[in-house]
């Protein structure tokens, strides 16, 4: 348990040093070193601890953070590798601890992996990641229809898919996705008129 606390401390340090999606000092090299140290510490866990839900969740978070940091530094192939390792850890975690709510982590992982694939020109791979994320989000929305964040996520994914399909020359499909994204954004804006309004 103390080792996991140390892992979390290195993650927090890395976030302040240079995590690209949060306020930080912008020192991505230092942040990358902190996250790599967190991953090394996770490697020191014995077999009994390494497969426990809390350790797997931390492993997925560290790997996802490493993917984001590598992407920020322009190492897109390295980012894809780390995002895919995070996806594997999340799948293992979902299998052994189905009671845990991993929806945000799974959504973010698929989105980040798709974005990284797009960055290296693998648009069909990006489309596959976005479509898998959309399949997950649709299932979550069906189970909890009033959940605004799921509809927001669906809108983001529809927009990404629309952009990717247009790039691939699939204009009719791209139009349908962009229309869906707009419809979701308009519905959410009507439901929450003060969100972001001046």
N, C-alpha and C positions, 0 to 999 in steps of 0.2 A: 504494500500500500504506500509506503514511503517512497519507493522507486517511482510509482505512478505520479505521486505529488511532484517529484523532481522533474518528471517528463512534462507535466503541466506547467511547471515554472519555466522551463526552457521554451515552451510554446508561447507563454505570455511575454517573455523577453523578446522572442522573435517577432511577435506581433507589433511590439513597440518599436523595435529596430527597423522593420521594413516590410511588413506585410502589405501587399499591393492593394488589397480590398478594404483596408481600414486606415484610419489616421495613424501615421507612423513617422519616424525620422527619415524614411526613404533609404535606409541602408540595407539593401536587399542581400548583399554579400554576408553581412553580419547575421541577418535574419536566417539566411540559408544555413549558416554554420550552427546556429542555435537549434533549428529544426533537425538538422542532421545529428546533433548531439542527443536530442530527444529520441530519435530513431535508434541510435546506438544503445541508449539506456533500455529501450523496449526490448532490444535483442538480448539483454542480460537477464530477462525474466526467465525463470525455469518453465519447463513445459506445462506444469500444472497451472501456473499463473498466466502464461501467454495466451491460453485459450479461454480465459475467463472473460465474460462480457465487458467488464470495465476496461480490461487491457486491450481487447479487440477494438473497442470504440476509440480509445486513445490512439491506437495504431492507425486506424482509418483517418482520424483527424490529422495526425502528423503527416501521413502520406498525402492527404489532400492539400495540406498547407505547403508541403514540399513541391507538389505539382504547380500550385499557384505561383510560388516563388521562382521556380524554374521558368515558367511561362513569362513572368515579369522580366527575367534576365535574358529572354530570347532563346532559351533552350527548350523549344517546343516539343521536340522528341522526348527529352527527359521528362517534361511535364506530362506527356501522354502516358509514359511508363508508370510514373508515380500515381496518376489518377486511376489507372487500371489496377494497380496494386491496392489502392484504397477501395475500389469497387469490390475486389475479391474479399477484402477484410469485412466490408459491409455485408456481403452475401453470407459469409460464414457466421457473422454476428446475428443476422436475421434468422438463420437456420437454428442456432442454439438458444436464442433469446427472442422468440417471436413476440413477446409482450412489450419489447422496447419500441418506442416511436422513433424510427430512423428515416422518416419521410423526407425531412429537410436535407439530411445528409445524402440520401440517395438521389434526390432531385438535383442538388448542387453538383454532385459528382458527375452525373450524366451530362449536365449542362457544360461543366468545365471541360470534360473530355471531348464533347462535341466541338466546343470552341477551339480547343487545341488542335484537333484534327483538321478543322477548317483552316486554321492558321498555316498548316503545312500543305494545304491544297488537297487534302483528302475529303472533299465535299461529300461523296457518298457515305463515307464513314461517319461524318458529322451528322448527316441526315438520319442514319441508323441510330445514333446515340439520342438525338432529339426525339425521334419516334418512340424509342423505348421509354424515355422519360415521360413522354406524353401518355403512353399506355399506362404507366404507373400512376400519373396524376389523375387520369380519367377514372381509374379504379378507386382512388382515394376520394375523388369528388363524388362518385356514385355512393360511396359509403357515408359521406358527410356532405350533403348537397349545399349547405349554407356556409361552408368554410371559404371565406374570401381569399385566403392566401393560395388555396389550390386553384381557384379561377385565375388569380394573378399569374401563377406559375404556368398555367395552360396558355395564357395570353403571351407570355414571354416565349414559350416554346413554339407557339404558332407563328410568331414573328420571325424567330430564328429559322424555322422551317420554310417560311415564305421567302426569306432572303436566300437561303441555300438552294431552294428549288428554282428560283429565278436565275441564279448564277449558273445552274445546270440546264437552263433553257426550257424548264417545265413550267411555262407561264400560267397555264390554266390552274394547275395545282397550287402555284405560288399565290395567285389571286385569292383562291379559296382560303388559304392559310392566313393571308394578311387581313381578309375580311373578318375571319374568326377572331383574330387578335384585336382588331378595332372594336368589334362587338363586345368582347369581354371588357376591354378598357372603358368603353362608354358605359356599360352596365355598372362597373365598379365605381366609376366617377359619379354616376347618379345616386348610387347607394351611399357614397361617402363624399358628399359635395365639399366638405371643409378640409379634406385631406390634400394638403399642398396648396390650398387657395390662400391668396394674400388678403 
